[in-house]
Each structure stands twice: as structure tokens, then as C-alpha cells.
Amino acid sequence: MERIYLDNAATTPMDPAVVKVIADAMQNNFGNASAVNSWGREARSILDRSRHVIAQSINARLDNEIIFTSGGTESDNTAIIQTAMKRQNEGRHIITTAVEHEAVLKPMQYLETQGFEVTYLPVDQNGEISLDDLKKELRDDTILVSVMTGNNEVGSKMPIHEIGEIVADSNAWFHTDAVQAYGLLDIDVQADHIDLLSTSAHKLNGPKFLGFLYQRDGIKFDSYIKGGDQELTRRAGTENVPAIAGFAKAVEIDNSEEKQRRRDRYYGFKKQLTDGLKANHIDFEINGKMNAGELPHVLNIWFKGIPNDAFITNLDLNGIAVAAGSACTAGSLEPSHVLKAMYGSDSPRIRESIRFSFGMENTAEEIDRTVDQIVKIINRFLKK
């Protein structure tokens, strides 16, 4: 049975060119980048070049505004918790949204136990916040606003540029979790007034357990991890130079032309899948909205009357990988907090929706086969 992987929002396969760069560095550049010997200098050169490539990809002003981390979770936790600790004497109010990833929501919940006040902005049925709501909630004691660039479950894109302009006129710092958006959407930290930004390499065909935190020059807080003086004393621990070299290679591959090609290709897959369902008279609705401005690779569909756990199992038995929500929470069998925020806790959507997410290895033929299997599974359910 030929398998079809449509869970790229959870993780992506590494690009073969990335694997080659990592393997080469593991064999030939094993030195410690903090060492003063020639092996260390070679590793430092790779580290510096990789940092430059990544800084340029988001229009960072300085290469040293990039801090390498273990991934999106660490980057989010560092930005949120360390900002709170650093600025708690200026204020103890933080604003976020109800549809953030758990890597943002759980640090927020932790800070609430430490005496901070967190406002969770609601979203509409497109998964977007109201800018008026944000303006109303901003206060003199607001120290941080954290809003994701694009949602990992339904693909909605937040108005990051407008949010950045609003926050820039306040006392708060602006953090965005760009884990799902980096590599697919154009990100400009200068134009969008972003102070802190989190990413993860494995979402754009790079290695796992690696990401970066963009920290605007002039923002300073203590290292979240205590130890050595790596990353200019901002993140202790010996840098994983081979993986970082692979991350930079993934970013280089994803140039502006390739990024646009992938956006067009993935949006085409969305159209192909939904058009196929319509042609077979399947009763479904899209959660959120489907247009070229949203995350191009994420498509969340409500299949009316079909429990998502049974649906996912049936697709998996037929070699097709999909998800019901975030891979970081799906194992708990809890209903999607994103769909609850969008449609209410009583909506049948929260237990009858499937997320499809597309990637570099998918083909039009795979989408057609997926549609065929969906139709067969739904018809079996309807006959029961």
C-alpha cells in the first residue's frame, strides 16, 4: 500500500539537500564552536554563516538578533516568561489570543499562577482577532502582546502588520509565534514592528529539536537556560552546528521564488481536494476561510456527522496520514481549543473536523486518491 502523508503541519520530511549538509558537517565539522582551536573556528564559521542566512530571511537588522534554541516551544517560553520576569516592575498585564499553540498558552497559564494578568482575545469564525479588541485591552501596564502569525489548526493568518503598528505605539513588546508561517509567508520584522519571533526548523523541511528566537537589538533579559556563555550569553549549551547548518540550507532552498511556488502548489491542493469533495456531493464545510492570504498548506474541514477519531483511524488504515488538530495535543483526545474558540464548545465541528496539511512531497495524484478514500469512508458511515 502506497502511503500518503498529509500531516505536514505536525512535521515535515527533511529535504535531501538538508540531510546531505547535516551529514557532511557531522563528519567533517565536529568541533565545538566555542573552542579556540582550528576545529572550533571552522564550526564557528558555519555557525556565523548560518545565523546570517537566517537573519536575512526575516530582514533582521543584525545577525546577532538570532538566538538558536531547541525549537518553537523553547523560543516561545523564553520570549514570554523572560519578558514577564524582566518587565514585571513595569507592569504585569499580558495580551494573547484564545487560539495560540500550547507552547504559548501554557506559559501564559504559568504566569497567571505567578500573579500576572493575561487577557485572551477572542476570535471570530475565521479564526481572527479584532484589532478594536486589541486596542481596548492595551493598558499602560501591558508589557507583552503575543499573537501567532498563522494558526496551526485552521490556517488563519493574523493581521500581524496592523498588530505590530498598534503595539509599537504602546509600552508593550510584540511577540509572534511564527512556527507554522516561517518558510511559507513573507516575514519582515522591521516592517511589522516585531520585537520577538519564534520558529522551528522541522516545519520547513529542516531538522527537529532546533529553532530560533529573534530578539530585537536592545531587548535584554536573562538566559532562560543557565550554563555557559553560548549565543552571546543568551542561551547556554553547546550549539548543534550540523543541525544549524541544515536549518540554514532549508532556509536557502526556500527562497522567494520557491516560497511562492509552494504557496501556489499547496493552495492548488486545497482547491483540488475541496472541488473533489463537491463533485462527489460530500456534505462538508471549511473551518475558517480558504483564500490565498491564509496559510497555504493547512486545510481544516468539518465532515458533518462523522466522528474525527474514527475518520482518522480509517484514513490511517488506508495509508493516509491526517490529524484532528495540533500534534502536540491530539494524543490527549481533547477537543480542539481552536475550534471551540471559533464556534463554541457545543459545536459539533470540534469532534467532526479533520486537518489536512500539505508538503513538498505531495502530488496531485495523491490528492485524488485521498478524495476517493474519503468518499468511500463517508459512504460506509452513512450506510450504518
Secondary structure, 3 states (H helix, E strand, C coil): CCCEECECCCCCCCCHHHHHHHHHHHHHCCCCCCCCCHHHHHHHHHHHHHHHHHHHHCCCCCHHHEEEECCHHHHHHHHHHHHHHHHCCCCCEEEEECCCCHHHHHHHHHHHHCCCEEEEECCCCCCCCCHHHHHHHCCCCEEEEECCCECCCCCCECCHHHHHHHHHCCCCEEEEECCCCECCECCCCCCCCCCEEEEEHHHHCCCCCCEEEEECCCCCCCCCCCCCCCCCCCCCCCCCHHHHHHHHHHHHHCCHHHHHHHHHHHHHHHHHHHHHHHHCCCCEEECCCCCCCCCCCEEEEEECCCCHHHHHHHHHHCCEECECCCCCCHHHCCCCHHHHHHHCCCCHHHHCEEEEECCCCCCHHHHHHHHHHHHHHHHHHHHC
